[in-house]
Amino acid sequence: MRRAGLVTAALSTTLLLTTACGSTQHDEPEATRHTPLAIADAPAKLPVPRGKGSEVADDFNGDGHRDLVLNDLVKAQAHADDAGIGIVYGSDRGLTPGARQLLSPKRQAAPTKGQLPAVFDAEATCDLDGDGFTDLVVSTDPPYDGQGRPPVPLQLLFGSPKGLTGKAVKLTIPAAARAGNDWPDQPVCGDFDGDEAQDLVVHASNGQLSFLRGPFTRKGTPRAAGAPVPAPGNAPTGPSADVNRDGYDDLVIRTTEGTGSSALVLGGPTGPTRTGVTLPSGIDVALGAFGKAKSTLDAAIGSPGGTSLRYDLPATAARGTLDVPGSVLDAADFDGDGVSELVSSGSRLRIFHGRTAGLATAGMVTVEPPAQGTTRVVTVGDFDGDGRADLVVRTYVGETKDTVAVYPGAKKGLVAAEPSVRFSSAEFLAP
């Protein structure tokens, strides 16, 4: 979607943590905490609310409320095929588990040579055609014999007043915008050329990107696409953000999907063509306004040995380190003060309070997982419209059981002690 106000973007949303979490710190009175919805009390399936279009992020039905995307749904039985993608639609009270939708290859995917894909994973979200309804970029596995240039594996599902309806269409990448014989994947949305239309950046090969200018047609064709753009690595990483507040979205390019260095690539009138500051080697990178409100964003680089901080991008005038491992990072404003908090995973899920002078271990909050098992952070975002980001986590117990929980942002304590919404992705398998 088009940007509105302060952007606090993070470059990952799958944070791994274990159940060995410490005690949770909360200053919020018990009376103000939300009452969680028990899994057993999850409502029956409800119709998707009808919207008229909005500029809210991840709003597929355009009703002004953010929606949730879930990959890797639990299965009816172990070793069964992947069920598809789950969408939970929002309301003025936040996410509504009853208003849910299952997107499956059988019902939504476009076939290639008469063959439907087995893989159907959500990759990116943005309003590609500019109609006020968020669209979904999906990764698939089209047939390929290994000879020559592989087919484009990305497909587009367009939002509508009824949500994500209809069949997907294949993304068109003109031959002139491709390079080499790598799979064109790892899509990142953003307005990289400043024309208020959402573009796509896709990995090409050999340190090159395909820059696809929006808006896109309903047939999956970009407005324009030139020759591949040189890049400082092969792994474009989203979400994008306007780091230097110049009206053009920027993104991080990693040299590898594992531990490695990365660099900031700056947008401009010709797209993301300028390489900015190089960031230290790490496992993950998060962008956010971690200190007092200022003109540019900051970067946090996580690694098993600690989290490095670089302030005031794209320059690096000040640096610091949190003596806490940060395998995977995320950033969001949980208390609504205009300063980003840093979410860090390791043996615990920690939230570092953003303050005037920047991040510090003082005031750190540790979040308890909603159930026993292996917990991952799904995403952060304002799902209840109160101006504070919420934390969405998911706990797995094998292939057939999980718990998804939403912890609302709070003025005191950063997030509520108990989730406001709790359900299982097994709900998507119900008729």
N, C-alpha and C positions, 0 to 999 in steps of 0.2 A: 504494500500500500504506500501512498505518498506520505512523506514524513510530516509529522505534526508535533512541534515543540522539541524538547530535548530528546536526542537519541542516545540510549545507553545500550549498546549492542555487545553481545558476547559471542565468541567464536566457537562455541560448542554447547550442546544441551544434553549430553548424556554423561552425567557425573556418576562414577561408581563409588559406592561406599558400602561398608559392611555393617552388620548389626551391632558391632562393638562400640556404639556411640556413647558418649558420656552424657551427663545430665544436661537438660535444656535450660537456658537462662531466659526468663520472661518476666517483664515488669507489668504486663497487662493484667488488670483485675479479672478474677474468675468470671464475674458477671458479664464482662464484655466479650468473652470468648465465644466462638461459634459452636453450635452443637453439630457434631459430625453426623452424616447420613450413614447409617450402618448398611453394610453390603446386603444383608438379608432384607432391608427395607427399601432397596432401590426400586424406584417406580417402574411400572410397565412402560413399554415403549410409547413415546409421544410423537406427534407430528413435528417436523422441523418448522420452527417459527418462520413466518414469511416476512422478508425485509424489503426495503426500497433502495438500498445502496448506502454505503458509508465509507469513511476513510479510516476506520478502526482496523488495526492489524489483525490478520487471521480471522476475518469476518466473512465466511463463505456465503452466508445468506443475507448479508447486508442489512442486518437489523440493528447495528450499532453495538453489538456485544461480541467480545472475542470468543473464538471457538478453539477447541483442543484437537490436535492430531496425535494419534497413537500408532506407532509401528509395532511389529512383533507381538501381536495379540496372543493370549494364551490359546491353547488348542483343546479340542474336545477330548482328545486322548494323546498320549505321548507319541512322538514321531509322526504325527499327522502333518498334512500340508499346511503351509502358512495360510491363515484365514484371510489376510488382506490388511487394509488400513482402517482404523476406527476414527470416526469424527464425533466429538461430543459438542453439541451446540450450546451457546451461552444464553443468558437472560439477564434481566436487571438485578437478579440475585446471584449471578455467577453461573458457573457451569451447571447444566441440567442433565444428569446421566440418562434420564428417560428420553431426551431428545438426542438420539444417537443414530449413526449411520455407518453401515459397513460397506466399504469399497473393496470389491474383489476383482481379480482378473477376468473371471467369467462374465461378470455383469458390466464392468466399466472399461476394461482394457481394449485397446485397438490391436487386432491381430497383425502379424507379419507373415506373409506367404501362407495365410490361412491358419497360422498357429498362434494360439494365445500364450502370453508369457506365464511362467511359473512364479517369477519374482515380480512383486508389485509393492514398492517401498516409497513412502513420501520423502522428498528431498528438499523442497523449498516452497515457500508461499509468498505470493505477491499478486497484485492486480495487473496482470499482463496486458489486458485489453482495455483498461481504463474505464470500466463501466460501473465501478463502485462495489464490485463483488470480488473478494479475494479468490485467486486461482491456485491450483496445486500442481507442482511439478513432481512427476512420479518416475522412478527408475524401474526399468524392466530388463528382461534378458532375451532379446530377439535372437532367432537362429543365425548362426554365423559359422562358416566353414574354415575360418582362419586364413582365407586368401584375400589379400587386398584390404581395402578400407572397410572397417566394420560398419554396420548400420547404426543409426542414432538410437540409443536405448531409452531416451527420455520421452515421456508423454505428458500432455497437459489436460487437466480436468478443470473446466471453467465453472466458477461460482455463478449463482443465480438467486432470484428471490426465494427459491426453494432449497438453496444450498448447492452442493456438488451433485448435479444431476447429469444424465446423459452419458454418452461414451467419450472416452479420452481420444485425443488426436495426437499424432506423432509430431514432435518438435522438428521443424525444418531448419537445418543448418546448411546454408548454401555451400557448394563445393569450394568456392573461393575463400570461405572463412575457415576451412579445415586445414589441418597440417598433419602429415604422417599417418600412421595406421593405428594410433591409440584409440580406445573407446572415448567418444566425446561425452564426458560425464562430469560429476562434481559441480552442479549448477549453483550459482549464487545470484540472487535477485538484488537489484538496486538501480537507482537513477544515476548512472555513472556519467552521463553527458549533460545533466542539468536541465533537461527539457520537460520535466515533470511527468515523464512516462517511464514505467518500469522496464529495465533492460535485463538481459541475462548474460552472465559470464560463464563459460564452460571450458573445461580443460581440453586442449587440443593435443599437443605432444611436444616433447623436446623444449620445454620452457616457453611454451606459447599458449595463448588463450584465444578462444573464439568469442568475440564481442558482438552480441546480437542486440540491436537497438529496438526498443519498443516504441509504440505499442505493437502487440501481436494480433494477427487476425485469428478468427475462430477456427481456422485451418492449421494453426500452429506456425505461421510464417512471420518472421520479424519484419519491422518496417525497413530495415537495412542491415547489412553486415558486410564489413570490408575484409581485408586480408588479416590473417592471424596477428595478434598483438604480442610482442615479446614480453616475457614475465620472468621474475627472479626465482621461479620454481614451478612445480607441476601440480600443486595441490591448492587450488583456490578454496578459501574457507569463508563461510558466512556465519551469521548475517553481516551485511555490509553496514557502514555507518559513515556519516559525513564528519570525519575526524577533525578537520581544520575549519569547519563551518564556512566553506566557500561556496556552498550550493551544489556540490558534486559528491556523490557517495564514493567511498573508498573501501578497499577490502584488504585482507591479509592473504598473502600467498606463501604457502609453506613449501620447503624443499622436499619434504616427505610427509606421509601421513603418520609416522611415528615420531620419535624424538629427533628434532632437527631444528635448524634455524628457520627464520621466516622474515618477511619484509612487508612493509606497508606499500600498497600500490594506490596512487592517488588518481581520482577521477578528474575529468576536465572536459572541455568542449568536444574533444575527439574520443572521449571514453577513458577507461583506466589504462593509461599509457605511460604514466610517470612513476618510477620507483622511488619511494621515499626512504625513511629510516629502516635500517636492518635491525631486527630484534634478536636477542640472544637465543641460543638453543634451548628448547623445552618441549614439553609434551603438548601443551595447549596454550592458547592466547585468548585473553578477554579484553574488550575495550569498554571503557566507561569513564564517567566524570567522578573520579574517586576522591577528589579534594573539593575545595570551595568552587562555586560556579565560576567558570572561566571560558575562554574562547575556544579551547580545543579539548579533545578527549585524552585519556591516559591509557596505558597498556599494562597488563599484568601477564607475566609469562610463568606458567607453572612447571615444576619439575619435582622428582622425588626428593631432592635435597632442599627445596625451599621455593618460594615464590618471589621472582624478581619484579620490580616495579619501575616503570619509566613514565615520567610525568610530562604533560604538555606536549603531546605529539602534534605535528610530525617532528618537532625538535626533541631533544632529550636533555633538557636543562637540568633536571634533577632526577636522581635515581634512589631507590631504596630496596630493601629486602624484608620479606616476612619470613621468619624462621619457622615456617610451617610448610610441609610438603603440599604441593598443589598439582595432583595428577591431571585433573581436568577442572576448568574454571568457567564461571558465568558471572554476569554482572547485571544488577537491576537496582532500582530505587524502591526499597521495601517500606520506608517510613514516610515517603512523600516530601522530603525536604529538598529535592533537587540535586542531591549528591548520591552517587552510586555506591551500593554495597558490593563486595566481592564474595561470591560463593565458591568455596574450594572443597574438593574431595580428597580423601586419603583413607585413613582408618576411620575418620569421622566426616560428617557433613558439617562444615563450618561456614558461618556468615560473618565477614569482617565489616564493621561499621565504617561507612565513609564519613569523614569529618573534615573540618576546615583545612587541617594540615595534611590530610590524606589518610590512608589506611594504616591501622595499627592493630596489634593483637589485643590491646585493651578494649574491653567491651565486646569481644568476640562471642557470638551465639552459636551453640551446638544444637542441632535439630535431631530429635529422636525420630527414627523411622516409624511408619504407621503400623508395621507388623513385623514378625520374625521372617527373615529371609535376606536375600540380596537386594539392596535398594539402589535405584538410579534416579537422578533428577531428570525429569522429562523436559521441562522448560520453565522459564520464568516469564511472567506477564500479568497485566492487570485484567483479571477475568471478571471482577465484580464492579468495575467502573468507579472505584473510590479514589483513583489517583495514586494508588500504591501498588507495586508489583506483588504478585502472589507466587508462591513456590509450589510447583507440581512435582511430586515424587511417585515412584512406583516400586513396589517390593515384590520380588518373584519368589515363589516356592515351587520349583520345578517348572515343567512346561505347561501344566494345566491349572495353575492357581496363582493369582496375584492380587495385589491391592493397589489401587491408584488413589492418591490423596492430595488435596489442595489445601495448603497452609496460607491463609490470608496475610498480606502485609499489615504491619501494625506500627503506630506512632511510637509505642514503647515496646521494646523487645524485638523489633524488626519483623518477626512473624508470630502468629498466634501459636499457643502451645498445642492446640488440637486442630485437626483439619476441619474445614467447613463442609467439605464434600469428600466422600469416600465410596469407592465402588470397585468392581472387578471388570477387567476387560473381557471376561467370560460373558458379560451381558451382551456383547456383540454377536455371540453365537446363538442367542435365543431367537426363536422365530419372530 
